[in-house]
Amino acid sequence: MPALLDAHCHPAEEVRGAGAEAVDAWVRAAGDVPLQQVWAMSTDVHDQPLVARLADAWPDKVVPCFGFHPWVAHTISLGDVQDARSHYAALFGSDDDVFSQFPPPLPLREAIARLEAYLVAYPQALVGEVGVDRSFRIREPGRGLTRWQTPLEHQIAVLDAQVQLACRYQRSVSMHSVRAAGVTVAWLERMKASVAGFGEINIDLHSCTLSPETIRLVQQGHPNIFVSFSTAVNLRAGRERLCEQIRACDPERLLCESDWHAWDELASRTNDMVQCVVEVHGHDMPERMLRCSYAFTKRRV
């Protein structure tokens, strides 16, 4: 049976910075994707309006997801707004002429206000993509990667604020975690112990790279933790490793995704991932994962 939904994708990347005609054509093309649902992620202030347009055009097909990705966390100021150079110099602990070319910082309170406005406007929306990343280096505008990385404490502050908002509105979350297994486990424990309503929302660890042992322990300790995999990311470590990860998952909290951007590849990539899951957990998994999706978003089947 083909996949029924893609639990994490980035179609807005196809038209980032594109003109109105290209965006209109892109919105129309969503209707040709042979999936029942796509959970369309956003990452920053530029693609959030694009995701909203998709949801407006295809309310039964597109589940909009609004958030600030850890790759843009450096563009968010935790305190009062500074000029760009001062903000980045303070964040990275050094000064450089290139900081003047970086985006003007967005105050965290404004970022959260924007996110809240989307959650109010779209009652079906999820929060995503948010998370932590210990490998990403900042890209210099128009050039390559720099040596700078966003401090983990700053990333977590941005993540905390978004997930606290998700708890307030009872929305589930699609979470990015790269080279941050210990950090993620500790964060989950802290949120469970200290944030009201955290246990009432669900968290999907998307394109999950945690070890099978850690996946098992996390799901045993947190009934609200789902896991999803993509061939785009998870096959990098080999098919045997991916099957071990799938085997470690609670099949009632397991989803498949493409983690891709191009409309014409979402279904095939998600279906490839579904076949991996079927090999491990059996041929009834497509239907079971559809039920998982309803449980994750807290909708009735």
N, C-alpha and C positions, 0 to 999 in steps of 0.2 A: 504493500500500500504506500502511495506517495506521502510525503510530509504534508501536514495540514497547516503548520505555522512555522515561522522563523522567529525565534525568541530573541534575536539580537542582530540587527543589521544597521548599516550606515548609508542608506541611499542618498541622503542629502549631499554627500561628498561629490556626487556626480555633477552637481550644479552649483557648487560653492563659487560665488563670484560671477555666475552666468547672467546673461540678460533675461529680460522678461519672457521673450518667446521661447527660449530654451527651457526656462523653468515651467512654463505652461505645458510644453510638450512632455516634460519629465513627469509632471503631475498626472497627465493623461495616461502615460505609460504604466503607471502603477496598476491600472485596471487589467493589464495583460499578464501580470505576474501570476503564475498558476499555484497560488497558495491561498488558503482561506484567510490567513492573517499574517501581517508582518508587524513586528514590534520595532518601530523606527526610532533609533536613538538620535539624540542631539548631544553636542559637546561644548557649545559656546553660544555667544549672543548672535553669531552670524547664521548658524544653521537651525537654531530654535524656531525662527519664523517659517522656515522651509518645512520643517516637520509639522508645524501647525497647519500649513496649507494642505499638506497631504491628508491630515485628519479631517479637515473641512470637506475635502473632495471625496474622501473614501472613509466615512465614519464607521462602517461595518468591517472594513478590511484593515485599516491602519490603526494600530494602538500607538499613540504618540508618547514619546518618552523624553522628558526634559531634564537637563542637568548640565553641570560643568565638569568636564573631563579632567583627570589629574594632569594631563598634558597642558592644560591652560590655567592650572591653579596659580602659576606665577604671575598671571595677569590680574589676579584678584588681590586687593589690599585689605588686610584684616582691620586696619584702623582708618584714621582720617586720610583722605586722598592727598598724595604727594605728586610732584612732577615725576615723570617716568624715570628719569635718571636716578633721582633720590630713592624712589621705591625699590628699583632693582638693585641698586648698590646696597641698600639695607638688607634686602632679602638674600642676596648672594654673598654678602660680606666683603665685597670689593667693588671698585668703580671701574667703568670702562666706557669709552666713547660710544660704543654700540648700543648702550642702554637707551640712548636718546632716540633710537630707531624702533625700540620695542613698543608695543601697544600701550596707550595710557592705561594706568591701573583702574580697575572697576572696584569700587568699595564692596565688601562682602555683603553689607546690608542691602545694597542695591541689587546685587546678584540674586540674593534670596527673595527680594521683593519681586523681581522679574519671574523667578521660578514659581513663586506663590501665585502670581497672576495667571500663569499657564495652568496650574493645577486647578484653580477656580474655574477657568474658562473651559477646561477639558476634564470633566469628572471621570473619564475612563483612562486618563493619562497615568503613566508610571513615572518614576524618577530614574533617570539614567541618561547618559552613562556617567557614573561617578566612581571614585575609588582612590587607590594609591598605586604608585609606580616607582620603584627604586632603581630602574634602569634608564629611564628616559632622560635625555639631555636636551636642553633648550636649543631650538634652531634659530640662527641669526637670519633676520629677514633678507630674502633674496640670495642666501648663501647656505652653507652647510651647518652641521651640528657644532655647538660650542662645548666648552668644558663644564658649563654650569648645569646643575641639577636643582630642582625645587626642594628645599629642605623638607624632610618627612613631616616635621611638626606643622609646617604650613599646609601641606597637603591634607593632613588629618583634620586641621581646623576647618578647612573648606568642606571636607567630607562630612564632618560632624554636623555642620550647619544645615547641609542639604538633607541628611538623613533625619535629623530632628524635625525638619519641615515635613518630610514624608510621614513620620509618625503622627504629626499633628493632623494631617489630612488622610491618614490611613491608606497610603499608597505604597505599593511594593517597589523594590529598587533593583536595578541592574548594576552590578558592581564589578569594577575592574580591579584586579590585584596581580601585579607583576613583580616577581622577585621579592615578595613581601608576605610570605607564608606566616612567619612568626608574628609580624605586625598585624596581619589580618585576624589571626586567631585571638590575639590580645585585644584587638579593637572590638571584636564580636563579644568577648566576655565583658569588657567594660560597658559597652552599650546595653547589653542584657541586664547588667547590674544597676545601671545608673539612669537610663533614659526611659521615661514613662511611655508606654505604648510600643516599645521596640519589639516585644514579642508578638504584637498584634499585626505587624506587617511582615512581608516575606522579602528575603534577600536572595537574589540569584547571583552566584559567583560565576560570571560568564567566561567562556573560553578558559575554563578553570585549569590551572597548572599545578594545583596542590597535589601532593603525593597521595596515592590511594589510602595510605594509613591516616593521613591528615583529613582527607575527605570523610572517611568513616567516622573519625572522632568528632569532627565539626558537626556532622549531621546528627550524630547521637546526642551531642550536647545542646543542639539548637534545632528544635522542631520547625523553625521558620526558615531554615537555610535550604535553598534549592541549588542545583548545580546544572550548568549547561556546557556543552562542548561544541567546537567547530572543527572541521577538517583544516580550515585555513591556519589555525593556530596549533591545535592539539596533535596533528599528525607530524609536526616537526620533530617530536621526540620518539616517533615510531608508532606503528599500529599496535604492537604488543603492549606498549606502555599505555596507550589510550584505552585499550580493552581492559587493562587492570584498573584504570581509573573508573571506567564505566561500571565494572563489576563491584567496585567499592561503594557505589551510590545506592541510596534508597531509590528503587525504581518509581516510587510514588512522588519523588521530588527531583526528577530528572527531565531536562528539556534539551532540544536540539536547536542549533542556530547556524547561520552562515557566517556571521561576523564579516559581511562583505558589503560592497557599495553598489555594484552594478545590478540593475533590475533583472537583466537577462541571465544572471548567474545565481540569484538568491535561491530559487527552487532546487536547482540541480545540486548546489553545494549543501543545502539543508538535507536533501534526500540522501546524499552520500553519507552524511552524519547519521541519519536515521538508520541506514543499513548497518553501520557499525554497532549501534545500540541493539538492533534486532539480533545480530550475531551473538550478543552476550545475554540479553534478557528475553528473547523470544519474539515471535511474530505478532503478538498482541500489543507490542510497545507503541506503535503509532497512535492507537486509540487511547492507551493509558497515558501517553504524554499529552494528548489533547485534554484529558481530565486533569492532568497536572497543571496545564496552563490555566484552567478555570480555577483550580485551587490557588495557584500563585497570585492571580489577579483578583481572587475572592469574588468571582462571578459564579452564577449557577449554570450547571450544564443544561 
